[in-house]
Amino acid sequence: MTKQQGVSRRNMLKGLGAGALGLAFFQQTALTSAQDDDMMMGLPVAAKYYGFNIGDYQAMVITDASASLPAPIMGANQDAADVTAFFESKKLVNADGNIPNIVDILVVSTGDDLILFDTGLGASDQLVATLGAVGISPADVTKVMISHFHPDHVGGLSNEGTLTFPNAEVFFSQPEWDFMESVGEDSPAAGTVNGAMAKLQPALDAGMVSYYGDGDSPVSGITAMAAHGHTPGHMAFMIENNGESLLNIVDSAINVYSGTQNPDWNVQFDAIPDMAVENRKRLFSMSSDDNVRIFGYHFPFPGIGFAVRQGEDDSWLWTPTSY
């Protein structure tokens, strides 16, 4: 039995409870859509997106939302002052004493399908507005890949019982679903799970939810990869076409700087920290050793680049894409 398999359900639920508290903070902080920055000085709203290719696939990253978070969240097993000092050395601490955090949505068009990878918080209309700015209606989306059940990933699925993307088949991680169904009302994770279920319910009622596991390809050229730890069934995705690839690591690392340089730091949002650390290192190693571009859901826009190994230690340098 591996160390990860030996994690007790009690400790896992405890971790999920801590993560839920952190996510609640994320939602309650000064959350703004990317539009708000452009309302200053009376300037018109600008859609914020970055387009690129993965082989013949057309892809785009859309900024959904931003917030600021206390730095110690990124190193829950470290001295809080040391974690803050690390971010101060990177000039990443804001005037409010917190560090920035962003939500980026990956959109991929294969020619046959238009695919969203997670749906953001749904707290603003930024995602839908930006899709509209490039000529995409919510009805054009044919597939939604959900990596895990946290509110900043399922929040945009529906609004008060109405599907945001009415024609999209929703693919949901089978191990994540199995966990969610096992959570009782007395669990620390119950509130977050119930919120996710409410967002999923319209798709469930419409028979539009399918489930996937490790190694499955719900869409040709897209392979799900088990990257558990952030949540019990958290998934990453390898996207490949015509000799090019992009590894969507989703929330395997929340902050790119601490994640690459201090991968052993436990993030407060991670339900099973040891497993999260193991998968974080594995995915960064793939980027460095196999020359694979990665996309991080919470990385600085547009969240695409390479992790480059530094020496023989488990430490990487983040090299963002030029755009």
Secondary structure in CASP SS format (residue, H / E / C, confidence):
PFRMAT SS
TARGET T0000
AUTHOR 0000-0000-0000
METHOD secondary structure of the structure
MODEL  1
M C 1.00
T C 1.00
K C 1.00
Q C 1.00
Q C 1.00
G C 1.00
V C 1.00
S C 1.00
R H 1.00
R H 1.00
N H 1.00
M H 1.00
L H 1.00
K H 1.00
G H 1.00
L H 1.00
G H 1.00
A H 1.00
G H 1.00
A H 1.00
L H 1.00
G H 1.00
L H 1.00
A H 1.00
F H 1.00
F H 1.00
Q H 1.00
Q H 1.00
T C 1.00
A C 1.00
L C 1.00
T E 1.00
S C 1.00
A C 1.00
Q C 1.00
D H 1.00
D H 1.00
D H 1.00
M H 1.00
M H 1.00
M H 1.00
G H 1.00
L C 1.00
P C 1.00
V C 1.00
A C 1.00
A C 1.00
K C 1.00
Y E 1.00
Y E 1.00
G E 1.00
F E 1.00
N E 1.00
I E 1.00
G C 1.00
D C 1.00
Y E 1.00
Q E 1.00
A E 1.00
M E 1.00
V E 1.00
I E 1.00
T E 1.00
D E 1.00
A E 1.00
S E 1.00
A E 1.00
S E 1.00
L E 1.00
P E 1.00
A H 1.00
P H 1.00
I H 1.00
M H 1.00
G H 1.00
A C 1.00
N C 1.00
Q C 1.00
D C 1.00
A H 1.00
A H 1.00
D H 1.00
V H 1.00
T H 1.00
A H 1.00
F H 1.00
F H 1.00
E H 1.00
S H 1.00
K C 1.00
K C 1.00
L C 1.00
V C 1.00
N C 1.00
A C 1.00
D C 1.00
G C 1.00
N E 1.00
I E 1.00
P E 1.00
N E 1.00
I E 1.00
V E 1.00
D E 1.00
I E 1.00
L E 1.00
V E 1.00
V E 1.00
S E 1.00
T C 1.00
G C 1.00
D C 1.00
D C 1.00
L E 1.00
I E 1.00
L E 1.00
F E 1.00
D C 1.00
T C 1.00
G C 1.00
L C 1.00
G C 1.00
A C 1.00
S C 1.00
D C 1.00
Q H 1.00
L H 1.00
V H 1.00
A H 1.00
T H 1.00
L H 1.00
G H 1.00
A H 1.00
V C 1.00
G C 1.00
I C 1.00
S C 1.00
P H 1.00
A H 1.00
D H 1.00
V C 1.00
T C 1.00
K E 1.00
V E 1.00
M E 1.00
I E 1.00
S C 1.00
H C 1.00
F C 1.00
H C 1.00
P H 1.00
D H 1.00
H H 1.00
V H 1.00
G C 1.00
G C 1.00
L C 1.00
S E 1.00
N E 1.00
E C 1.00
G C 1.00
T E 1.00
L E 1.00
T C 1.00
F C 1.00
P C 1.00
N C 1.00
A C 1.00
E E 1.00
V E 1.00
F E 1.00
F E 1.00
S E 1.00
Q H 1.00
P H 1.00
E H 1.00
W H 1.00
D H 1.00
F H 1.00
M H 1.00
E H 1.00
S H 1.00
V C 1.00
G C 1.00
E C 1.00
D C 1.00
S C 1.00
P C 1.00
A C 1.00
A H 1.00
G H 1.00
T H 1.00
V H 1.00
N H 1.00
G H 1.00
A H 1.00
M H 1.00
A H 1.00
K H 1.00
L H 1.00
Q H 1.00
P H 1.00
A H 1.00
L H 1.00
D H 1.00
A C 1.00
G C 1.00
M C 1.00
V E 1.00
S E 1.00
Y E 1.00
Y E 1.00
G C 1.00
D C 1.00
G C 1.00
D C 1.00
S C 1.00
P C 1.00
V E 1.00
S C 1.00
G C 1.00
I E 1.00
T E 1.00
A E 1.00
M E 1.00
A E 1.00
A C 1.00
H C 1.00
G C 1.00
H C 1.00
T C 1.00
P C 1.00
G C 1.00
H C 1.00
M E 1.00
A E 1.00
F E 1.00
M E 1.00
I E 1.00
E E 1.00
N E 1.00
N C 1.00
G C 1.00
E E 1.00
S E 1.00
L E 1.00
L E 1.00
N E 1.00
I E 1.00
V E 1.00
D C 1.00
S C 1.00
A C 1.00
I C 1.00
N C 1.00
V H 1.00
Y H 1.00
S H 1.00
G H 1.00
T H 1.00
Q H 1.00
N C 1.00
P C 1.00
D C 1.00
W C 1.00
N C 1.00
V C 1.00
Q C 1.00
F C 1.00
D C 1.00
A C 1.00
I C 1.00
P H 1.00
D H 1.00
M H 1.00
A H 1.00
V H 1.00
E H 1.00
N H 1.00
R H 1.00
K H 1.00
R H 1.00
L H 1.00
F H 1.00
S H 1.00
M H 1.00
S H 1.00
S H 1.00
D H 1.00
D H 1.00
N C 1.00
V C 1.00
R C 1.00
I E 1.00
F E 1.00
G E 1.00
Y C 1.00
H C 1.00
F C 1.00
P C 1.00
F C 1.00
P C 1.00
G C 1.00
I E 1.00
G E 1.00
F E 1.00
A E 1.00
V E 1.00
R E 1.00
Q C 1.00
G C 1.00
E C 1.00
D C 1.00
D C 1.00
S C 1.00
W E 1.00
L E 1.00
W E 1.00
T E 1.00
P E 1.00
T C 1.00
S C 1.00
Y C 1.00
END
